[in-house]
Amino acid sequence: MFTYTYTASSGPRYFRGVNEIQTSNGEWRYPQPARFQERIDKNAIPLYAENYQEQALTAFQVKMVAPPIGNSDILFYPGTLFKTDRISVANQVILQDNPQLTTIDKLSSLVPNVSTGTYNITVEYSIATDTELKAAGTDYPDWVAPYSSLPATGYRDPAIIARIHQLAVQVTQIAGATTPYDKARAIEAYLRDPNNFTYTLTPPPTPAGVDPISYFLFDSQKGYCEFFATAMGDMLRSLGIPTRLVNGFGPGGYDTTTQAYVVRSEDAHTWVETYFPNFGWIPFEPTPDGVYSTISRGNTGPNPCLRDSQCDPSGVPVGPVVGPPVKEPNDPSTVGPAAGTGAGRFAFRVPDAATLTKIIGIVLAVLLVLFAAAARYLRPRSVMMVWKRTLVLARLAGAERRTGETPYELGRRLAQSFPEASGPVRSLADGFVVSAYAPPDLAGKARTSVMEAWTALRPMLLRRVASRLRRNRVLG
């Protein structure tokens, strides 16, 4: 997806894409279109309606290689936007009576109109301590009211919402939590406790007619980040605590070759943010996947670049902090047993040059034929061929199409089975339905979106197939 470097030794590492605010039909979503938009010129600092305390700044340089399908305009960044060298548009969903920019729910690149390429972006992040957040109180401004409750209709069955609320009350009471911050921490800890829940990319399927989050919380206790984040969001809003989910990417991994951090599609992630008066939106991490830890509070690094002291981190050369240690070739820990030593050694005779050349030539010819056949198979030219290839790879990955299952139903199930591929698989299913069933003038327009979705989906399915084959070989 993208690579990045940064100036600070601490700070945010979750790359915001969109804020998921709307709760309907059992899901949290970013609604389209935004109700308020504001153009932000290059390196201009947005004039937010609220000015928060305890804010530090850090600068990132992001190189977007392949933006998500259907979201090619989004500028991904951690924390809160301070400035960027792209002309952009701030999109905001919920408005005050007097429309002002209180938050940015999606930042879109305007010039150019896609995020592809390199952009420099400076962000704010909170260094408020646990003590400060506990003392933040509940004097919420009027504009956060829509974040503080769940709808009575159109989201979940009222009986399920009541049960989720009862669980939230029980968890916070057992923890002795009295402030919104303590309650958020208590619910976060409850969801992260391995005695309560298990993280998995392949949770048991939700029975037909059953609410997925209800089944996750009270029956299976198994799921991935969307389950954990949605559960925490529901529980907090049921307590009247302003909450939103954020959909974006985690920090990725450090690449010693490029000396940059690399974020891939499988790093897609959803987390929780809660609003605190005077301090703004504070992130929480309820997903216990072994990679994402609870988020530290306060200043976690030396000499933070404080906003109120007029510090400007964009003037510092952007570069990564010290990455994972690189072992030198003569590092004993990288060297295996010496050749020809130890028990059980054996000798073999190297074939003569002519024979060896023939063997290598035959092997290369076979490999080239296999590669050409595989490449041709994986590059279908029609929408129907794409759909058939998708069904084959999904079956090999362990998600065979069920009898009578519609393309939409299959798309939803594959998105749940392979969450890292949820975006491309939904886009492909939508495009296939249009191509197969819409009038000819509309059907022809769907081919481009299907081909783009297939290009993104193909490597994800192939990784799933390879993983399943390795697992079966180990078990065998």
Summary of the structure (lengths in Angstrom):
residues: 476
radius of gyration: 25.4
end to end distance: 35.2
largest distance: 85.1
contacts: 1390
relative contact order: 0.12
helix: 38%
strand: 20%
